[in-house]
Each structure stands twice: as C-alpha cells, then as structure tokens.
Amino acid sequence: MTGIQPELWVGNAREALAFYAAAFGATVLHLVGEGNDIVVQLGVGDAAFWVAPASSATKRLDPRAIDGATSRTLLVVDDPDAVLEQAVRAGATETSPVGDEHGWRLGRILDPFGQEWEIGTPLGAWPPR
C-alpha cells in the first residue's frame, strides 16, 4: 500500500475534529490521547489525514501563530460545490469560489484553524494524457 496522509497541526485538536466532521463528513479512523492532547486520523471517503495539537516546543506551528500557512491540502470529492458550501456553513471562509481551472472544478477555503484547502474534482480523465 502506498499513500500520503498529511498531519495538520492546530490550536485545538478537539474543535478541529468537530469542524472536519461537520465540514467534510470526516469520520474518526483512529484516536489516541485525551482532552485536547489527541492525535486523530480522520477519513473522508477513501482519503485519510491526521490532526494533532500544534506545539512550539516541537516546532509544529499553528498556521494562525505565523499568520499564514506553509501548505494547502487538496480534498478530491465528487461535488466540490456542495462540499465547499457545507464547509462554509461549518465555519470555513471561502477564499476562492468554485470554478473551472487547470482541468479541475476547484474552490478554496481557509478553515477556522488557519489550514488552507482546495476542494475539487477533475473535469476529465486524470491524470491527463
């Protein structure tokens, strides 16, 4: 098996878990720890990612602490319009409306924890030939 599963560092992991469940329909695949000191693997469809507390001691920075982000995560879904709307209702900020670009239907959000997301689906066979 090969895969990439990003780990997002956030100021409040429990709140992030609740947001991702509401915004993306994420389900808990694995959780260790207690209170806000948790590491959780979440699943959205066939995709998985991790959420853990930010910590200045381990140099795992909350994007809000640096007033920016160092990456953006692409969530591939069948209906990016609906998922982006759901994420905004859950508390995300739309930074780019859903539209067609680069062979994809894409929209962008900033979640309440400072993480940047692209939500999209390819418009045709992917990768292009």
C-alpha positions as CSV (number, residue, x, y, z in Angstrom):
1,M,0.0,0.0,0.0
2,T,1.2,3.5,-0.8
3,G,-0.4,6.7,0.3
4,I,0.2,10.2,1.6
5,Q,-1.6,11.3,4.7
6,P,-0.9,14.8,5.9
7,E,-0.9,15.7,9.5
8,L,-2.5,19.1,10.3
9,W,-1.3,20.9,13.4
10,V,-4.0,23.1,15.0
11,G,-4.5,25.1,18.2
12,N,-7.4,22.9,19.4
13,A,-7.5,19.4,18.1
14,R,-10.9,18.6,19.6
15,E,-12.5,21.6,18.0
16,A,-10.8,20.7,14.7
17,L,-12.2,17.2,14.8
18,A,-15.7,18.5,15.2
19,F,-15.2,21.0,12.4
20,Y,-13.9,18.4,9.9
21,A,-16.8,16.1,10.8
22,A,-19.3,18.9,10.1
23,A,-17.5,20.4,7.1
24,F,-16.4,17.3,5.2
25,G,-18.3,14.5,6.8
26,A,-15.0,13.2,8.3
27,T,-15.1,10.1,10.5
28,V,-12.6,9.0,13.1
29,L,-10.4,6.2,12.0
30,H,-8.0,6.2,14.9
31,L,-7.7,8.4,18.0
32,V,-5.2,8.4,20.9
33,G,-4.8,10.7,23.8
34,E,-7.3,12.6,26.0
35,G,-8.8,16.1,26.1
36,N,-7.1,18.4,23.6
37,D,-3.9,16.4,23.7
38,I,-5.0,14.0,20.9
39,V,-3.7,12.6,17.7
40,V,-6.6,11.6,15.4
41,Q,-6.7,10.0,12.0
42,L,-9.8,11.1,10.0
43,G,-11.3,9.7,6.9
44,V,-13.2,11.4,4.2
45,G,-14.4,8.8,1.6
46,D,-11.2,6.9,0.7
47,A,-8.9,9.7,1.8
48,A,-7.3,10.0,5.3
49,F,-5.5,12.7,7.2
50,W,-4.3,13.4,10.7
51,V,-4.9,16.2,13.2
52,A,-2.7,16.9,16.2
53,P,-2.1,19.8,18.5
54,A,0.4,22.5,17.5
55,S,3.4,22.8,19.8
56,S,6.0,25.4,19.8
57,A,8.3,23.1,21.7
58,T,8.4,20.6,18.8
59,K,8.2,23.4,16.2
60,R,4.8,22.1,15.0
61,L,3.3,25.5,14.3
62,D,-0.4,26.5,14.2
63,P,-0.8,28.5,11.0
64,R,-2.5,31.2,12.9
65,A,0.6,31.7,15.0
66,I,2.6,32.5,11.9
67,D,-0.3,34.5,10.2
68,G,-0.2,32.2,7.2
69,A,0.2,28.6,6.1
70,T,3.0,26.5,4.7
71,S,0.9,24.3,2.6
72,R,-2.6,23.7,1.1
73,T,-4.4,20.4,1.1
74,L,-6.5,19.2,-1.9
75,L,-9.7,17.3,-1.0
76,V,-10.9,15.5,-4.1
77,V,-14.7,15.0,-4.0
78,D,-17.5,14.3,-6.5
79,D,-19.3,17.6,-5.8
80,P,-16.9,20.4,-4.8
81,D,-19.7,23.0,-4.9
82,A,-21.7,21.2,-2.3
83,V,-18.7,20.3,-0.1
84,L,-17.4,23.9,-0.2
85,E,-20.9,25.2,0.8
86,Q,-21.0,22.7,3.6
87,A,-17.5,23.8,4.9
88,V,-18.5,27.4,4.8
89,R,-21.7,26.6,6.8
90,A,-19.5,24.8,9.3
91,G,-17.3,27.9,9.8
92,A,-14.7,28.0,7.0
93,T,-14.0,31.1,5.0
94,E,-14.3,30.9,1.2
95,T,-11.1,32.3,-0.4
96,S,-11.9,31.4,-4.0
97,P,-15.3,30.4,-5.3
98,V,-15.7,27.0,-7.1
99,G,-14.9,27.4,-10.8
100,D,-13.2,25.6,-13.6
101,E,-9.4,25.9,-13.8
102,H,-6.3,23.8,-14.7
103,G,-8.6,20.9,-15.8
104,W,-10.4,20.8,-12.5
105,R,-13.5,22.2,-10.8
106,L,-12.0,23.9,-7.8
107,G,-12.8,26.1,-4.9
108,R,-10.7,27.2,-1.9
109,I,-11.3,27.7,1.8
110,L,-9.5,28.7,4.9
111,D,-10.7,26.6,7.8
112,P,-11.1,28.1,11.3
113,F,-7.7,26.7,12.3
114,G,-5.7,28.5,9.6
115,Q,-5.4,25.5,7.3
116,E,-5.8,26.1,3.6
117,W,-7.9,23.7,1.5
118,E,-8.7,23.2,-2.2
119,I,-11.9,21.3,-2.8
120,G,-12.2,19.9,-6.3
121,T,-12.8,17.2,-8.9
122,P,-11.0,16.7,-12.2
123,L,-13.1,17.7,-15.2
124,G,-12.0,14.7,-17.3
125,A,-9.7,11.7,-17.1
126,W,-6.9,12.3,-14.6
127,P,-4.1,12.4,-15.0
128,P,-4.3,13.9,-18.5
129,R,-2.6,12.0,-21.2
